[in-house]
């Protein structure tokens, strides 16, 4: 089946839209009910579902850090990578807009007080008030781990490739279980850009952490994978 770039971008837009709406939505709409563990599973399950929903169309990157890592390892062209990233960011912004609209349906909702699931560092951005440097290191390391799982589970040398979505989804869940108290967990620039554009303030000021950190981590993860898998 021949898939056009526009079809791939629609898949990336939709996949990122679902990830941000359901992941950030779990924090904003259901956080008091499900807690950090529930939020972690919401992000992981969103990715798992989208792998099987759009993975056969676009590869289900739904994350600029993954796309850049795939570009660095020769798995995607520069033209496609650029288009993917635009679609991912657009999907995240659209999801944040929908989430904001839904959240306003509750009388006591306040964008300033309740936010949109934006990532943060320091005080008051970090849920447990971790410093900027702690947040940056966490984003680099967690993204690197995530990308090793992504590359490894989707490798042609992996005989269990049919279960790639499960491995990727559970890896993201694990990363959120550990990392939510530090930054809220990004490991995905698009996921951070969408909410930050609406929340503004410190979310915008510290947005670079959630762009630079995941990109470095993505490149590092791709490099680690290449050390042991000559796919």
Residue pairs with C-beta under 8 A, 6 or more apart in sequence:
3 57
3 58
5 79
5 80
5 83
7 57
7 58
8 57
8 58
8 59
8 80
8 83
8 84
9 58
9 83
9 84
9 86
9 87
10 87
11 54
11 57
11 58
11 60
12 54
12 58
12 60
12 61
12 62
12 84
12 87
12 88
12 91
13 87
13 88
13 90
13 91
13 94
14 50
14 53
14 54
14 91
15 50
15 53
15 54
15 58
15 60
15 61
15 62
15 91
16 62
16 63
16 87
16 88
16 89
16 91
16 92
16 95
16 190
16 191
17 91
17 92
17 94
17 95
18 46
18 49
18 50
18 95
19 43
19 46
19 47
19 50
19 62
19 92
19 95
19 188
19 191
20 91
20 92
20 95
20 96
20 99
20 190
20 191
20 194
20 195
21 95
21 98
21 99
22 42
22 43
22 45
22 46
23 39
23 42
23 43
23 46
23 117
23 191
24 95
24 96
24 99
24 116
24 117
24 191
24 194
24 195
25 42
25 99
25 102
25 117
26 34
26 38
26 39
26 42
26 43
27 39
27 42
27 117
27 184
28 99
28 103
28 114
28 115
28 116
28 117
29 99
29 102
29 103
30 38
30 42
31 38
31 39
34 41
34 42
36 176
36 177
36 180
36 181
37 177
39 176
39 180
40 173
40 174
40 176
40 177
40 180
41 173
43 172
43 173
43 176
43 185
44 169
44 170
44 171
44 172
44 173
44 174
44 176
45 169
45 173
47 60
47 62
47 165
47 168
47 169
47 172
48 165
48 166
48 168
48 169
48 170
49 169
50 60
50 62
51 60
51 164
51 165
51 168
51 169
52 165
53 60
54 60
54 62
55 164
55 165
58 84
59 70
59 76
59 154
60 165
61 67
61 70
61 84
61 88
62 88
62 91
62 188
62 190
63 88
63 187
63 188
63 189
63 190
63 191
63 214
64 84
64 85
64 88
64 89
64 188
64 189
64 190
64 214
64 215
65 143
65 147
65 187
65 188
65 189
65 214
65 215
65 217
65 218
66 147
66 150
66 188
66 218
67 76
67 81
67 84
67 85
67 88
68 81
68 85
68 215
68 218
68 219
69 147
69 150
69 151
69 218
69 219
69 221
69 222
70 76
70 81
70 222
71 77
71 78
71 81
72 218
72 219
72 222
72 223
73 151
73 222
73 225
73 226
76 84
85 190
88 190
89 189
89 190
89 193
89 194
91 190
91 194
92 190
92 191
92 193
92 194
92 195
93 193
93 194
93 197
94 194
95 194
96 116
96 194
96 195
96 197
96 198
97 198
99 116
99 117
99 195
100 111
100 116
100 198
103 109
103 111
103 114
103 116
111 198
111 199
115 195
115 199
115 203
116 194
116 195
116 198
116 199
117 184
117 195
118 184
118 192
118 195
118 196
118 199
118 203
119 125
119 183
119 184
119 185
119 186
119 191
119 192
119 195
119 196
119 203
119 206
119 209
119 210
120 126
120 127
120 135
120 183
120 184
120 202
120 203
120 206
121 130
121 131
121 132
121 134
121 135
121 136
121 183
121 206
121 209
122 129
122 130
122 131
122 132
122 135
122 202
122 206
123 129
124 202
125 183
125 202
125 203
125 206
126 134
126 135
126 181
126 182
126 183
126 184
127 180
127 181
127 182
127 183
127 184
128 181
128 182
130 138
130 181
130 182
130 183
132 206
132 209
134 182
135 182
135 183
135 206
135 209
135 213
136 209
136 212
136 213
138 179
138 182
138 183
138 213
139 183
139 186
139 187
139 209
139 210
139 213
139 214
139 217
140 213
140 214
140 216
140 217
140 220
141 217
142 175
142 178
142 179
142 185
142 187
142 217
143 187
143 213
143 214
143 216
143 217
143 218
143 220
143 221
144 217
144 218
144 220
144 221
144 224
145 171
145 175
145 221
146 168
146 171
146 172
146 175
146 187
146 217
146 221
147 217
147 218
147 220
147 221
147 222
147 224
147 225
148 221
148 224
148 225
149 167
149 168
149 171
150 168
150 171
150 221
151 221
151 222
151 225
151 229
152 158
152 225
152 229
153 160
153 161
153 163
153 164
153 167
153 168
154 161
154 164
155 161
155 225
155 229
155 231
156 231
157 229
157 231
158 164
172 187
175 185
175 187
176 185
179 185
179 187
183 209
183 210
186 192
186 210
186 213
186 214
187 214
187 217
188 214
189 210
189 211
189 214
189 215
192 207
192 210
192 211
193 207
193 210
193 211
195 203
196 203
196 204
196 207
196 210
197 204
